[in-house]
Amino acid sequence: MSATPSTLLVVEDDAIVRMLIVDVLEELEFTVIEAADAEEALKVVENTSQVIDLMMTDVGLPDMDGKELAAKVRELRPALPILFASGYAESINVPAGMQVIGKPFSIDQLRDKVKSMLPHA
């Protein structure tokens, strides 16, 4: 497959968890941009020249929660698929076009979920 790899924005305040997620996604041949919090993520999203195919965010972020971040991101990029990672996956309701993956998740679960959300995968 010679398609350009999809670019994923990963927002996770726990550096170790973020590193693990990024490693997994890069092994799956995605291009990954990292952000440690919502503020960093918004800077990336606001850069209109930056391609982002999907944003994966932790629900519990230090500066604003993942849902608030998602709402702001959607104002800038209305069609962007958003995947929430949460230890309480069953208990969060997400807006249309957004999905949840429960923590802890396996590499296979993450891969399948991301691929299912990318329009051209």
VMD Tcl script that builds the backbone (N, CA, C; Angstrom):
set m [mol new atoms 363]
animate dup $m
set s [atomselect $m all]
$s set {name element resname resid chain x y z} {
  {N N MET 1 A 0.851 -1.189 0.000}
  {CA C MET 1 A 0.000 0.000 0.000}
  {C C MET 1 A 0.884 1.236 0.000}
  {N N SER 2 A 0.714 2.099 -0.955}
  {CA C SER 2 A 1.614 3.243 -1.065}
  {C C SER 2 A 0.963 4.538 -0.589}
  {N N ALA 3 A -0.156 4.409 0.063}
  {CA C ALA 3 A -0.833 5.611 0.560}
  {C C ALA 3 A 0.046 6.312 1.589}
  {N N THR 4 A -0.092 7.619 1.655}
  {CA C THR 4 A 0.633 8.374 2.671}
  {C C THR 4 A 0.128 7.948 4.036}
  {N N PRO 5 A 1.049 7.769 4.995}
  {CA C PRO 5 A 0.562 7.370 6.319}
  {C C PRO 5 A -0.343 8.438 6.923}
  {N N SER 6 A -1.338 7.996 7.658}
  {CA C SER 6 A -2.215 8.948 8.329}
  {C C SER 6 A -1.462 9.610 9.477}
  {N N THR 7 A -1.815 10.864 9.748}
  {CA C THR 7 A -1.183 11.605 10.840}
  {C C THR 7 A -2.140 11.683 12.018}
  {N N LEU 8 A -1.675 11.214 13.168}
  {CA C LEU 8 A -2.496 11.193 14.366}
  {C C LEU 8 A -1.914 12.141 15.403}
  {N N LEU 9 A -2.792 12.895 16.033}
  {CA C LEU 9 A -2.397 13.758 17.144}
  {C C LEU 9 A -2.770 13.033 18.428}
  {N N VAL 10 A -1.763 12.767 19.273}
  {CA C VAL 10 A -1.987 12.047 20.528}
  {C C VAL 10 A -1.825 13.011 21.695}
  {N N VAL 11 A -2.895 13.175 22.474}
  {CA C VAL 11 A -2.889 14.092 23.616}
  {C C VAL 11 A -3.000 13.258 24.889}
  {N N GLU 12 A -1.927 13.254 25.670}
  {CA C GLU 12 A -1.876 12.412 26.876}
  {C C GLU 12 A -0.893 13.060 27.830}
  {N N ASP 13 A -1.353 13.350 29.065}
  {CA C ASP 13 A -0.475 14.064 30.000}
  {C C ASP 13 A 0.533 13.153 30.688}
  {N N ASP 14 A 0.259 11.855 30.717}
  {CA C ASP 14 A 1.202 10.923 31.325}
  {C C ASP 14 A 2.273 10.567 30.291}
  {N N ALA 15 A 3.511 11.010 30.537}
  {CA C ALA 15 A 4.578 10.864 29.535}
  {C C ALA 15 A 4.828 9.408 29.161}
  {N N ILE 16 A 4.743 8.509 30.132}
  {CA C ILE 16 A 5.024 7.093 29.856}
  {C C ILE 16 A 3.921 6.493 28.991}
  {N N VAL 17 A 2.693 6.777 29.365}
  {CA C VAL 17 A 1.559 6.280 28.575}
  {C C VAL 17 A 1.627 6.850 27.160}
  {N N ARG 18 A 1.921 8.154 27.063}
  {CA C ARG 18 A 2.008 8.796 25.745}
  {C C ARG 18 A 3.087 8.132 24.896}
  {N N MET 19 A 4.243 7.866 25.507}
  {CA C MET 19 A 5.335 7.244 24.772}
  {C C MET 19 A 4.933 5.863 24.254}
  {N N LEU 20 A 4.227 5.103 25.085}
  {CA C LEU 20 A 3.791 3.771 24.671}
  {C C LEU 20 A 2.810 3.848 23.500}
  {N N ILE 21 A 1.853 4.757 23.598}
  {CA C ILE 21 A 0.864 4.921 22.526}
  {C C ILE 21 A 1.564 5.334 21.228}
  {N N VAL 22 A 2.474 6.305 21.347}
  {CA C VAL 22 A 3.190 6.794 20.164}
  {C C VAL 22 A 4.015 5.666 19.539}
  {N N ASP 23 A 4.704 4.882 20.379}
  {CA C ASP 23 A 5.495 3.761 19.863}
  {C C ASP 23 A 4.629 2.787 19.078}
  {N N VAL 24 A 3.481 2.451 19.654}
  {CA C VAL 24 A 2.572 1.508 19.001}
  {C C VAL 24 A 2.099 2.064 17.657}
  {N N LEU 25 A 1.669 3.323 17.661}
  {CA C LEU 25 A 1.138 3.920 16.433}
  {C C LEU 25 A 2.222 4.052 15.363}
  {N N GLU 26 A 3.440 4.387 15.795}
  {CA C GLU 26 A 4.526 4.501 14.809}
  {C C GLU 26 A 4.875 3.134 14.230}
  {N N GLU 27 A 4.819 2.095 15.063}
  {CA C GLU 27 A 5.054 0.745 14.552}
  {C C GLU 27 A 3.991 0.356 13.537}
  {N N LEU 28 A 2.790 0.892 13.698}
  {CA C LEU 28 A 1.703 0.634 12.756}
  {C C LEU 28 A 1.801 1.568 11.541}
  {N N GLU 29 A 2.910 2.302 11.477}
  {CA C GLU 29 A 3.239 3.176 10.343}
  {C C GLU 29 A 2.347 4.397 10.224}
  {N N PHE 30 A 1.899 4.891 11.380}
  {CA C PHE 30 A 1.231 6.186 11.402}
  {C C PHE 30 A 2.275 7.253 11.697}
  {N N THR 31 A 2.017 8.454 11.226}
  {CA C THR 31 A 2.812 9.599 11.631}
  {C C THR 31 A 2.157 10.153 12.891}
  {N N VAL 32 A 2.940 10.425 13.930}
  {CA C VAL 32 A 2.354 10.823 15.205}
  {C C VAL 32 A 2.888 12.169 15.667}
  {N N ILE 33 A 1.975 13.033 16.087}
  {CA C ILE 33 A 2.335 14.301 16.725}
  {C C ILE 33 A 1.911 14.159 18.180}
  {N N GLU 34 A 2.781 14.545 19.099}
  {CA C GLU 34 A 2.471 14.398 20.522}
  {C C GLU 34 A 2.117 15.736 21.150}
  {N N ALA 35 A 1.209 15.690 22.096}
  {CA C ALA 35 A 0.903 16.864 22.913}
  {C C ALA 35 A 0.691 16.389 24.344}
  {N N ALA 36 A 1.254 17.124 25.293}
  {CA C ALA 36 A 1.158 16.716 26.697}
  {C C ALA 36 A -0.105 17.250 27.363}
  {N N ASP 37 A -0.736 18.239 26.741}
  {CA C ASP 37 A -1.958 18.791 27.331}
  {C C ASP 37 A -2.788 19.463 26.238}
  {N N ALA 38 A -3.939 19.952 26.637}
  {CA C ALA 38 A -4.877 20.529 25.679}
  {C C ALA 38 A -4.293 21.771 25.009}
  {N N GLU 39 A -3.565 22.559 25.772}
  {CA C GLU 39 A -2.994 23.789 25.211}
  {C C GLU 39 A -2.042 23.463 24.056}
  {N N GLU 40 A -1.177 22.482 24.279}
  {CA C GLU 40 A -0.252 22.060 23.209}
  {C C GLU 40 A -1.024 21.520 22.016}
  {N N ALA 41 A -2.048 20.733 22.301}
  {CA C ALA 41 A -2.840 20.137 21.227}
  {C C ALA 41 A -3.503 21.214 20.373}
  {N N LEU 42 A -4.043 22.237 21.035}
  {CA C LEU 42 A -4.729 23.298 20.290}
  {C C LEU 42 A -3.765 24.067 19.398}
  {N N LYS 43 A -2.523 24.232 19.853}
  {CA C LYS 43 A -1.529 24.907 19.004}
  {C C LYS 43 A -1.316 24.136 17.712}
  {N N VAL 44 A -1.268 22.809 17.829}
  {CA C VAL 44 A -1.087 21.968 16.645}
  {C C VAL 44 A -2.304 22.094 15.724}
  {N N VAL 45 A -3.487 22.001 16.320}
  {CA C VAL 45 A -4.726 22.037 15.538}
  {C C VAL 45 A -4.911 23.390 14.850}
  {N N GLU 46 A -4.476 24.455 15.538}
  {CA C GLU 46 A -4.622 25.800 14.969}
  {C C GLU 46 A -3.698 26.038 13.788}
  {N N ASN 47 A -2.650 25.236 13.670}
  {CA C ASN 47 A -1.732 25.364 12.539}
  {C C ASN 47 A -2.380 24.713 11.322}
  {N N THR 48 A -2.973 25.537 10.475}
  {CA C THR 48 A -3.793 25.009 9.381}
  {C C THR 48 A -2.972 24.244 8.345}
  {N N SER 49 A -1.661 24.443 8.315}
  {CA C SER 49 A -0.850 23.711 7.342}
  {C C SER 49 A -0.535 22.289 7.829}
  {N N GLN 50 A -0.835 22.026 9.099}
  {CA C GLN 50 A -0.554 20.703 9.663}
  {C C GLN 50 A -1.696 19.732 9.365}
  {N N VAL 51 A -1.383 18.656 8.675}
  {CA C VAL 51 A -2.385 17.629 8.404}
  {C C VAL 51 A -2.625 16.817 9.675}
  {N N ILE 52 A -3.880 16.621 10.025}
  {CA C ILE 52 A -4.236 15.722 11.132}
  {C C ILE 52 A -5.415 14.882 10.643}
  {N N ASP 53 A -5.256 13.574 10.706}
  {CA C ASP 53 A -6.326 12.689 10.246}
  {C C ASP 53 A -7.206 12.195 11.389}
  {N N LEU 54 A -6.642 12.222 12.613}
  {CA C LEU 54 A -7.398 11.760 13.764}
  {C C LEU 54 A -6.724 12.301 15.013}
  {N N MET 55 A -7.524 12.675 15.998}
  {CA C MET 55 A -6.958 13.073 17.283}
  {C C MET 55 A -7.358 12.030 18.317}
  {N N MET 56 A -6.367 11.557 19.060}
  {CA C MET 56 A -6.634 10.653 20.179}
  {C C MET 56 A -6.295 11.414 21.445}
  {N N THR 57 A -7.247 11.524 22.347}
  {CA C THR 57 A -6.983 12.285 23.568}
  {C C THR 57 A -7.439 11.543 24.810}
  {N N ASP 58 A -6.663 11.717 25.866}
  {CA C ASP 58 A -7.077 11.217 27.165}
  {C C ASP 58 A -8.262 12.079 27.615}
  {N N VAL 59 A -9.187 11.496 28.341}
  {CA C VAL 59 A -10.310 12.298 28.840}
  {C C VAL 59 A -9.840 13.175 29.994}
  {N N GLY 60 A -9.005 12.623 30.870}
  {CA C GLY 60 A -8.537 13.388 32.025}
  {C C GLY 60 A -7.238 14.108 31.745}
  {N N LEU 61 A -7.323 15.364 31.330}
  {CA C LEU 61 A -6.129 16.173 31.082}
  {C C LEU 61 A -6.025 17.227 32.176}
  {N N PRO 62 A -4.801 17.717 32.451}
  {CA C PRO 62 A -4.652 18.641 33.571}
  {C C PRO 62 A -5.293 20.011 33.362}
  {N N ASP 63 A -5.257 20.526 32.132}
  {CA C ASP 63 A -5.698 21.915 31.950}
  {C C ASP 63 A -7.151 22.060 31.511}
  {N N MET 64 A -7.653 21.113 30.736}
  {CA C MET 64 A -9.086 21.079 30.432}
  {C C MET 64 A -9.375 19.637 30.078}
  {N N ASP 65 A -10.586 19.159 30.279}
  {CA C ASP 65 A -10.764 17.744 29.996}
  {C C ASP 65 A -10.874 17.492 28.492}
  {N N GLY 66 A -10.733 16.222 28.149}
  {CA C GLY 66 A -10.690 15.843 26.747}
  {C C GLY 66 A -11.921 16.265 25.969}
  {N N LYS 67 A -13.063 16.284 26.661}
  {CA C LYS 67 A -14.299 16.679 25.966}
  {C C LYS 67 A -14.301 18.166 25.627}
  {N N GLU 68 A -13.811 18.977 26.557}
  {CA C GLU 68 A -13.711 20.416 26.267}
  {C C GLU 68 A -12.735 20.649 25.116}
  {N N LEU 69 A -11.615 19.923 25.167}
  {CA C LEU 69 A -10.632 20.019 24.089}
  {C C LEU 69 A -11.270 19.635 22.759}
  {N N ALA 70 A -11.999 18.533 22.756}
  {CA C ALA 70 A -12.634 18.058 21.527}
  {C C ALA 70 A -13.595 19.107 20.966}
  {N N ALA 71 A -14.345 19.753 21.844}
  {CA C ALA 71 A -15.300 20.771 21.397}
  {C C ALA 71 A -14.565 21.926 20.714}
  {N N LYS 72 A -13.432 22.340 21.306}
  {CA C LYS 72 A -12.652 23.429 20.715}
  {C C LYS 72 A -12.025 23.004 19.387}
  {N N VAL 73 A -11.517 21.769 19.360}
  {CA C VAL 73 A -10.894 21.254 18.141}
  {C C VAL 73 A -11.914 21.186 17.011}
  {N N ARG 74 A -13.123 20.764 17.338}
  {CA C ARG 74 A -14.169 20.647 16.324}
  {C C ARG 74 A -14.589 22.008 15.757}
  {N N GLU 75 A -14.420 23.064 16.543}
  {CA C GLU 75 A -14.712 24.408 16.009}
  {C C GLU 75 A -13.721 24.740 14.894}
  {N N LEU 76 A -12.483 24.259 15.057}
  {CA C LEU 76 A -11.430 24.551 14.086}
  {C C LEU 76 A -11.428 23.550 12.933}
  {N N ARG 77 A -11.691 22.290 13.264}
  {CA C ARG 77 A -11.662 21.224 12.256}
  {C C ARG 77 A -12.905 20.354 12.452}
  {N N PRO 78 A -14.023 20.791 11.882}
  {CA C PRO 78 A -15.317 20.151 12.178}
  {C C PRO 78 A -15.389 18.670 11.841}
  {N N ALA 79 A -14.613 18.209 10.865}
  {CA C ALA 79 A -14.749 16.819 10.426}
  {C C ALA 79 A -13.735 15.874 11.068}
  {N N LEU 80 A -12.891 16.382 11.940}
  {CA C LEU 80 A -11.810 15.551 12.479}
  {C C LEU 80 A -12.343 14.430 13.368}
  {N N PRO 81 A -12.005 13.166 13.059}
  {CA C PRO 81 A -12.408 12.079 13.966}
  {C C PRO 81 A -11.636 12.205 15.279}
  {N N ILE 82 A -12.328 11.971 16.377}
  {CA C ILE 82 A -11.698 12.091 17.691}
  {C C ILE 82 A -11.940 10.814 18.482}
  {N N LEU 83 A -10.841 10.283 19.033}
  {CA C LEU 83 A -10.898 9.070 19.841}
  {C C LEU 83 A -10.507 9.424 21.273}
  {N N PHE 84 A -11.396 9.139 22.210}
  {CA C PHE 84 A -11.099 9.372 23.626}
  {C C PHE 84 A -10.550 8.090 24.239}
  {N N ALA 85 A -9.507 8.221 25.046}
  {CA C ALA 85 A -9.026 7.091 25.831}
  {C C ALA 85 A -9.440 7.358 27.270}
  {N N SER 86 A -10.083 6.370 27.886}
  {CA C SER 86 A -10.576 6.596 29.240}
  {C C SER 86 A -10.579 5.308 30.043}
  {N N GLY 87 A -10.211 5.421 31.301}
  {CA C GLY 87 A -10.320 4.285 32.207}
  {C C GLY 87 A -11.771 4.019 32.571}
  {N N TYR 88 A -12.649 4.949 32.201}
  {CA C TYR 88 A -14.075 4.819 32.527}
  {C C TYR 88 A -14.891 4.872 31.247}
  {N N ALA 89 A -14.491 4.073 30.283}
  {CA C ALA 89 A -15.079 4.169 28.940}
  {C C ALA 89 A -16.594 4.007 28.938}
  {N N GLU 90 A -17.083 3.115 29.805}
  {CA C GLU 90 A -18.515 2.819 29.770}
  {C C GLU 90 A -19.335 4.034 30.208}
  {N N SER 91 A -18.713 4.892 31.014}
  {CA C SER 91 A -19.515 5.933 31.644}
  {C C SER 91 A -19.451 7.281 30.931}
  {N N ILE 92 A -18.763 7.345 29.773}
  {CA C ILE 92 A -18.772 8.645 29.113}
  {C C ILE 92 A -19.563 8.607 27.813}
  {N N ASN 93 A -20.349 9.636 27.636}
  {CA C ASN 93 A -21.106 9.784 26.395}
  {C C ASN 93 A -20.328 10.717 25.495}
  {N N VAL 94 A -20.136 10.297 24.258}
  {CA C VAL 94 A -19.357 11.150 23.371}
  {C C VAL 94 A -20.209 11.641 22.217}
  {N N PRO 95 A -19.905 12.836 21.739}
  {CA C PRO 95 A -20.645 13.400 20.610}
  {C C PRO 95 A -20.455 12.585 19.336}
  {N N ALA 96 A -21.292 12.833 18.369}
  {CA C ALA 96 A -21.220 12.134 17.083}
  {C C ALA 96 A -19.846 12.310 16.452}
  {N N GLY 97 A -19.389 11.273 15.790}
  {CA C GLY 97 A -18.093 11.347 15.120}
  {C C GLY 97 A -16.927 11.126 16.060}
  {N N MET 98 A -17.232 10.839 17.320}
  {CA C MET 98 A -16.179 10.588 18.288}
  {C C MET 98 A -16.404 9.206 18.892}
  {N N GLN 99 A -15.320 8.547 19.252}
  {CA C GLN 99 A -15.425 7.217 19.830}
  {C C GLN 99 A -14.557 7.133 21.073}
  {N N VAL 100 A -14.752 6.052 21.832}
  {CA C VAL 100 A -14.010 5.865 23.086}
  {C C VAL 100 A -13.299 4.524 23.040}
  {N N ILE 101 A -12.093 4.487 23.567}
  {CA C ILE 101 A -11.412 3.220 23.792}
  {C C ILE 101 A -11.105 3.156 25.283}
  {N N GLY 102 A -11.419 2.019 25.901}
  {CA C GLY 102 A -11.215 1.885 27.338}
  {C C GLY 102 A -9.759 1.588 27.671}
  {N N LYS 103 A -9.258 2.228 28.707}
  {CA C LYS 103 A -7.915 1.913 29.183}
  {C C LYS 103 A -8.019 0.846 30.265}
  {N N PRO 104 A -7.119 -0.092 30.365}
  {CA C PRO 104 A -6.011 -0.297 29.425}
  {C C PRO 104 A -6.519 -0.964 28.147}
  {N N PHE 105 A -5.875 -0.672 27.033}
  {CA C PHE 105 A -6.264 -1.300 25.767}
  {C C PHE 105 A -5.047 -2.026 25.199}
  {N N SER 106 A -5.316 -3.011 24.381}
  {CA C SER 106 A -4.227 -3.749 23.751}
  {C C SER 106 A -3.818 -3.034 22.463}
  {N N ILE 107 A -2.665 -3.413 21.960}
  {CA C ILE 107 A -2.191 -2.863 20.687}
  {C C ILE 107 A -3.196 -3.150 19.584}
  {N N ASP 108 A -3.730 -4.367 19.582}
  {CA C ASP 108 A -4.691 -4.732 18.541}
  {C C ASP 108 A -5.961 -3.901 18.627}
  {N N GLN 109 A -6.430 -3.696 19.860}
  {CA C GLN 109 A -7.645 -2.880 20.031}
  {C C GLN 109 A -7.409 -1.467 19.522}
  {N N LEU 110 A -6.249 -0.921 19.858}
  {CA C LEU 110 A -5.932 0.442 19.433}
  {C C LEU 110 A -5.855 0.514 17.912}
  {N N ARG 111 A -5.155 -0.425 17.320}
  {CA C ARG 111 A -5.012 -0.431 15.857}
  {C C ARG 111 A -6.375 -0.530 15.182}
  {N N ASP 112 A -7.193 -1.475 15.647}
  {CA C ASP 112 A -8.493 -1.681 15.004}
  {C C ASP 112 A -9.387 -0.458 15.155}
  {N N LYS 113 A -9.354 0.154 16.334}
  {CA C LYS 113 A -10.199 1.320 16.590}
  {C C LYS 113 A -9.766 2.487 15.711}
  {N N VAL 114 A -8.459 2.738 15.665}
  {CA C VAL 114 A -7.955 3.850 14.852}
  {C C VAL 114 A -8.278 3.611 13.380}
  {N N LYS 115 A -8.011 2.407 12.912}
  {CA C LYS 115 A -8.264 2.123 11.485}
  {C C LYS 115 A -9.739 2.266 11.140}
  {N N SER 116 A -10.596 1.860 12.087}
  {CA C SER 116 A -12.037 1.936 11.814}
  {C C SER 116 A -12.515 3.393 11.723}
  {N N MET 117 A -11.755 4.307 12.324}
  {CA C MET 117 A -12.175 5.707 12.356}
  {C C MET 117 A -11.567 6.530 11.226}
  {N N LEU 118 A -10.544 5.998 10.572}
  {CA C LEU 118 A -9.912 6.755 9.487}
  {C C LEU 118 A -10.688 6.515 8.208}
  {N N PRO 119 A -11.032 7.593 7.502}
  {CA C PRO 119 A -11.927 7.448 6.350}
  {C C PRO 119 A -11.380 6.571 5.236}
  {N N HIS 120 A -10.055 6.553 5.037}
  {CA C HIS 120 A -9.522 5.825 3.883}
  {C C HIS 120 A -8.820 4.536 4.269}
  {N N ALA 121 A -8.952 4.121 5.530}
  {CA C ALA 121 A -8.212 2.924 5.955}
  {C C ALA 121 A -8.897 1.656 5.465}
}
mol reanalyze $m
mol bondsrecalc $m
mol representation Tube
mol addrep $m
